[in-house]
Amino acid sequence: MPPKKSEPPPTRGITEDLHRQISSGELQPGDQLPSTRELAAHYGVAEKTVYRAIALMKAAGELEARQGKGVFVRGNHPLEWHLHRFERGDRRDSPEIGRDDWQAAAIEQGRTPSQDTPQVSVEAAPADIAGWLKLRPGTFVVARRRIRRVDGEPFQLADSWFPTQIALDSPLMEQRDVTMPGGILAAIGHPQRYLRDEISSWPPTSPSEAERLELPDGVGTPITRHVRIGYDQDRQPIRVMVTVAPGHLNRLIYEMEV
C-alpha cells in the first residue's frame, strides 16, 4: 500500500489556503478577513492557531492589522530592482532634474520615487563596515544615510560609507541630494571599476531600523540586506552601500548571460 499522505500542520494549512485566495484574486487588496473566531470555526482549529497563521502572513507582508477594525489583505506593489543594471554601464543620472540612477529605474516602472534629505556624519566605522573597506575597526569614515521612498512610502534604507581620504572636502559631505553624471565617485575622480554584492535576509535588527522604514509590524517583517562594495581600478574598496529593503516591497533581479 502507498504511504498515507500526511496533512500539513494546521498553521501552514491556513497560511497556504489564505495565500492561495490572495494569489487567485479571490481575496483582493483591502478586503477584510473574517474574525479570528470565524476562521477558527471554518478551519476547525483553535483560535491561537489562527493567530499564529495571521502573524506569519503579516510578517510576510500579505496581511495588515488596522487597530480597532480587523485584519485586511495588504495591497503590495513591489519595486523591481534590477541590480545587474544599477550603477553599471550607461547610468541614468540627470543632474538637471536631480534624478539619480535608482530614481530613473523606479520612474521606468511607472512609480514616483523620492529620497529624504541625506544625513551625513563622520564616525567610527562599525566592524563590518571596516572589514568591507579594509580598515581597522574604529577608523573614521564618512557616512551618508538616506531613506528611499516609492509613491511616498519608505521602500529602502540606503546607507553608504566612504574612506575619509575620498569623501572629505567633496560633494559627499553635502547634506542634500547630489546628482552627478556617472555618479558622485566618478565625478570626483574615484570611479568604481569593480562591484561585489552580498545579499542576506532576516528580521530588522533594531527597532530604529523598523521605525525608519515605518514597518507596521515592527521587527517582525522580513527584510533583505543588499551590500554593495565598490572598488577602484587597483581593487581597493572605496565605498560600501548597505540597502535594507522590506521583502514584500522589493524584488531583487539579476540577469546574466551564460
Backbone torsions as a table, in degrees:
resi	resn	phi	psi	omega
1	MET	NA	140.9	177.4
2	PRO	-68.2	149.1	-179.4
3	PRO	-62.7	144.2	179.0
4	LYS	-66.3	130.0	-179.1
5	LYS	-68.4	124.3	-178.7
6	SER	-78.6	143.7	177.4
7	GLU	-83.4	145.4	177.6
8	PRO	-67.2	154.0	176.3
9	PRO	-54.2	147.6	-175.8
10	PRO	-52.9	-43.1	-178.0
11	THR	-61.5	-46.5	-179.3
12	ARG	-65.8	-37.4	178.7
13	GLY	-60.6	-39.7	179.1
14	ILE	-67.7	-46.8	-178.9
15	THR	-62.7	-40.0	179.7
16	GLU	-65.0	-39.5	-179.2
17	ASP	-69.8	-43.5	178.4
18	LEU	-66.1	-39.5	177.1
19	HIS	-61.5	-40.6	177.9
20	ARG	-60.9	-43.1	-179.7
21	GLN	-65.0	-36.2	178.7
22	ILE	-71.3	-43.2	-178.2
23	SER	-65.5	-36.3	-177.4
24	SER	-79.8	-13.9	-177.7
25	GLY	92.1	-1.3	176.6
26	GLU	-61.2	-36.6	170.6
27	LEU	-109.6	123.7	-176.4
28	GLN	-100.7	155.3	174.5
29	PRO	-53.2	130.8	-178.7
30	GLY	95.7	-13.6	178.3
31	ASP	-69.2	142.8	177.9
32	GLN	-93.1	136.4	176.1
33	LEU	-75.7	154.0	171.4
34	PRO	-58.9	165.6	179.5
35	SER	-64.8	161.6	178.2
36	THR	-56.8	-40.9	-180.0
37	ARG	-63.3	-42.5	-179.5
38	GLU	-66.7	-40.4	178.8
39	LEU	-66.2	-40.1	179.0
40	ALA	-61.6	-41.4	179.0
41	ALA	-67.4	-40.0	-179.1
42	HIS	-63.6	-43.1	-177.1
43	TYR	-91.0	-7.0	178.7
44	GLY	68.9	41.1	-178.8
45	VAL	-131.7	173.1	175.3
46	ALA	-75.1	155.1	-178.5
47	GLU	-61.6	-33.3	-179.2
48	LYS	-64.7	-28.6	176.2
49	THR	-67.6	-39.9	177.1
50	VAL	-65.5	-41.3	177.7
51	TYR	-56.3	-44.8	-179.1
52	ARG	-64.1	-42.6	-179.9
53	ALA	-62.9	-43.8	179.8
54	ILE	-66.7	-38.6	178.2
55	ALA	-61.1	-40.6	178.4
56	LEU	-64.4	-40.3	-178.2
57	MET	-76.0	-27.9	172.6
58	LYS	-67.6	-42.3	179.1
59	ALA	-64.2	-32.3	179.5
60	ALA	-81.0	-4.9	177.0
61	GLY	85.9	9.5	-178.3
62	GLU	-88.2	-26.5	180.0
63	LEU	-127.3	157.7	174.6
64	GLU	-141.0	144.8	177.7
65	ALA	-97.2	135.0	175.6
66	ARG	-114.1	120.4	-172.2
67	GLN	-55.4	126.9	177.6
68	GLY	77.7	-0.3	-176.8
69	LYS	-118.9	-39.5	-179.2
70	GLY	135.3	-159.8	-178.2
71	VAL	-112.3	134.5	-174.5
72	PHE	-128.3	155.9	174.0
73	VAL	-72.8	129.7	-176.9
74	ARG	-84.0	138.5	178.3
75	GLY	-92.5	91.8	-177.7
76	ASN	-94.7	139.0	174.0
77	HIS	-136.2	82.3	-172.7
78	PRO	-64.8	151.2	175.4
79	LEU	-87.0	133.3	174.0
80	GLU	-87.4	118.7	-178.6
81	TRP	-109.0	102.4	-176.1
82	HIS	-84.4	91.3	-172.3
83	LEU	-70.9	-20.7	177.4
84	HIS	-72.6	-16.8	177.9
85	ARG	-102.6	-28.5	-173.5
86	PHE	-59.6	124.1	177.7
87	GLU	64.7	23.3	179.9
88	ARG	-130.1	153.2	174.5
89	GLY	64.4	-138.2	-179.4
90	ASP	-80.1	94.4	-179.2
91	ARG	-68.7	154.1	-174.7
92	ARG	-103.3	25.6	179.2
93	ASP	-66.2	138.4	178.1
94	SER	-135.0	94.6	179.8
95	PRO	-60.3	-30.0	-176.8
96	GLU	-60.1	-36.8	-178.9
97	ILE	-113.8	7.9	177.0
98	GLY	66.4	38.5	-178.4
99	ARG	-115.0	123.5	179.2
100	ASP	-95.7	-178.1	-174.3
101	ASP	-62.1	-40.0	-180.0
102	TRP	-66.1	-44.3	179.8
103	GLN	-64.1	-39.6	178.6
104	ALA	-60.7	-39.5	179.5
105	ALA	-65.0	-38.3	178.5
106	ALA	-67.6	-40.1	179.7
107	ILE	-63.0	-37.0	178.2
108	GLU	-60.3	-23.6	179.4
109	GLN	-94.6	10.4	178.5
110	GLY	76.4	19.7	-179.4
111	ARG	-102.4	167.7	178.3
112	THR	-113.6	101.6	-177.9
113	PRO	-90.5	155.0	173.2
114	SER	-156.9	165.0	178.1
115	GLN	-135.4	136.4	173.9
116	ASP	-67.0	159.5	178.6
117	THR	-57.5	125.3	-179.3
118	PRO	-60.6	142.5	174.3
119	GLN	-102.1	118.1	-173.6
120	VAL	-111.5	136.8	178.9
121	SER	-152.1	158.0	170.5
122	VAL	-107.6	120.8	-172.0
123	GLU	-149.1	165.7	177.4
124	ALA	-70.9	132.4	-176.6
125	ALA	-71.4	129.0	171.2
126	PRO	-59.3	162.9	-174.5
127	ALA	-58.8	-42.6	-177.5
128	ASP	-68.4	-40.6	178.7
129	ILE	-64.7	-43.9	178.0
130	ALA	-59.3	-40.2	179.1
131	GLY	-63.0	-45.1	179.4
132	TRP	-65.1	-34.9	179.9
133	LEU	-87.9	0.9	-179.3
134	LYS	58.7	46.0	178.2
135	LEU	-119.6	162.0	173.5
136	ARG	-71.3	139.6	175.7
137	PRO	-54.2	135.2	-178.7
138	GLY	94.2	-10.6	175.9
139	THR	-62.1	139.4	-178.6
140	PHE	-73.7	137.0	178.6
141	VAL	-135.6	167.4	175.7
142	VAL	-99.8	127.7	-179.9
143	ALA	-113.7	136.0	172.9
144	ARG	-122.7	118.8	-177.8
145	ARG	-113.8	130.9	-178.3
146	ARG	-134.3	152.8	168.8
147	ILE	-112.5	120.3	178.1
148	ARG	-95.5	131.6	-178.1
149	ARG	-117.6	150.4	174.0
150	VAL	-129.6	122.9	-177.0
151	ASP	55.0	34.1	176.1
152	GLY	86.2	-7.0	-177.0
153	GLU	-103.6	138.3	177.5
154	PRO	-62.4	121.6	179.3
155	PHE	-110.0	-27.7	-176.1
156	GLN	-152.4	145.4	162.7
157	LEU	-98.7	126.2	-178.9
158	ALA	-122.6	97.5	-177.9
159	ASP	-110.0	128.2	-177.4
160	SER	-121.4	145.1	177.7
161	TRP	-125.3	140.6	-177.4
162	PHE	-134.1	145.9	171.3
163	PRO	-60.3	142.5	-176.9
164	THR	-61.7	-33.2	-177.8
165	GLN	-66.2	-16.5	177.3
166	ILE	-96.6	-41.7	-169.4
167	ALA	-90.3	-31.9	-177.9
168	LEU	-61.4	142.5	-179.9
169	ASP	59.5	32.7	176.8
170	SER	-130.8	169.8	177.3
171	PRO	-59.0	-15.8	177.8
172	LEU	-65.0	-18.5	179.2
173	MET	-86.2	-6.7	-176.8
174	GLU	-80.5	128.2	-177.6
175	GLN	-86.0	67.1	179.1
176	ARG	-163.8	165.6	174.5
177	ASP	-67.5	123.5	178.5
178	VAL	-119.7	120.2	179.2
179	THR	-121.2	126.4	179.9
180	MET	-133.0	149.6	-179.7
181	PRO	-57.2	128.7	179.4
182	GLY	77.3	2.2	-178.6
183	GLY	97.1	156.2	-175.3
184	ILE	-63.2	-44.6	-176.6
185	LEU	-59.1	-44.0	178.3
186	ALA	-64.2	-39.2	-177.4
187	ALA	-67.6	-26.8	-179.5
188	ILE	-99.6	13.0	172.9
189	GLY	92.6	15.6	179.3
190	HIS	-130.3	64.7	-177.5
191	PRO	-67.1	145.8	174.5
192	GLN	-81.4	124.9	-179.8
193	ARG	-104.7	-22.6	-179.1
194	TYR	-137.6	147.7	179.8
195	LEU	-131.1	143.5	174.0
196	ARG	-129.5	128.4	178.9
197	ASP	-109.5	138.5	172.8
198	GLU	-129.0	128.8	-175.0
199	ILE	-126.1	133.1	177.7
200	SER	-146.6	164.0	-178.8
201	SER	-138.7	138.5	173.6
202	TRP	-173.0	173.3	177.9
203	PRO	-65.6	158.1	174.7
204	PRO	-52.9	141.7	-175.0
205	THR	-88.1	-8.4	-178.8
206	SER	-151.2	150.5	176.2
207	PRO	-58.8	-32.4	-179.0
208	SER	-65.4	-35.8	177.9
209	GLU	-64.5	-46.1	177.4
210	ALA	-63.9	-36.8	-179.7
211	GLU	-66.8	-42.8	179.2
212	ARG	-61.5	-34.3	180.0
213	LEU	-86.9	-3.8	179.4
214	GLU	55.0	43.5	-179.9
215	LEU	-74.7	123.6	-176.6
216	PRO	-65.8	-26.1	-177.9
217	ASP	-103.8	19.0	175.2
218	GLY	60.0	-137.4	-173.1
219	VAL	-77.4	4.7	-179.9
220	GLY	-85.5	-15.2	-176.6
221	THR	-77.3	126.2	178.9
222	PRO	-64.7	142.6	178.1
223	ILE	-129.8	159.8	174.6
224	THR	-112.1	133.4	174.5
225	ARG	-107.0	117.6	176.8
226	HIS	-107.8	117.2	178.3
227	VAL	-106.3	123.9	175.8
228	ARG	-118.7	120.1	177.2
229	ILE	-103.3	125.2	178.5
230	GLY	-102.4	136.4	-177.6
231	TYR	-120.8	151.5	175.2
232	ASP	-85.0	-172.9	-175.9
233	GLN	-64.8	-20.5	178.3
234	ASP	-94.0	11.8	-179.1
235	ARG	64.5	29.0	174.4
236	GLN	-96.9	131.0	-178.6
237	PRO	-67.5	132.9	-179.4
238	ILE	-122.6	-6.7	176.6
239	ARG	-163.0	144.3	168.9
240	VAL	-124.8	124.6	174.1
241	MET	-115.9	124.5	177.5
242	VAL	-110.3	114.6	179.5
243	THR	-106.6	123.6	178.0
244	VAL	-104.8	119.1	-172.4
245	ALA	-129.3	118.4	175.8
246	PRO	-55.8	132.6	-173.0
247	GLY	-60.1	-34.1	-176.8
248	HIS	-79.7	-8.5	-177.8
249	LEU	-108.4	-9.9	-174.6
250	ASN	-134.0	138.0	174.7
251	ARG	-121.7	110.9	-177.9
252	LEU	-84.4	129.1	-173.5
253	ILE	-128.3	135.3	170.5
254	TYR	-125.3	138.1	171.8
255	GLU	-125.8	130.2	-177.0
256	MET	-139.8	145.0	173.2
257	GLU	-81.4	143.9	179.0
258	VAL	-127.9	NA	NA
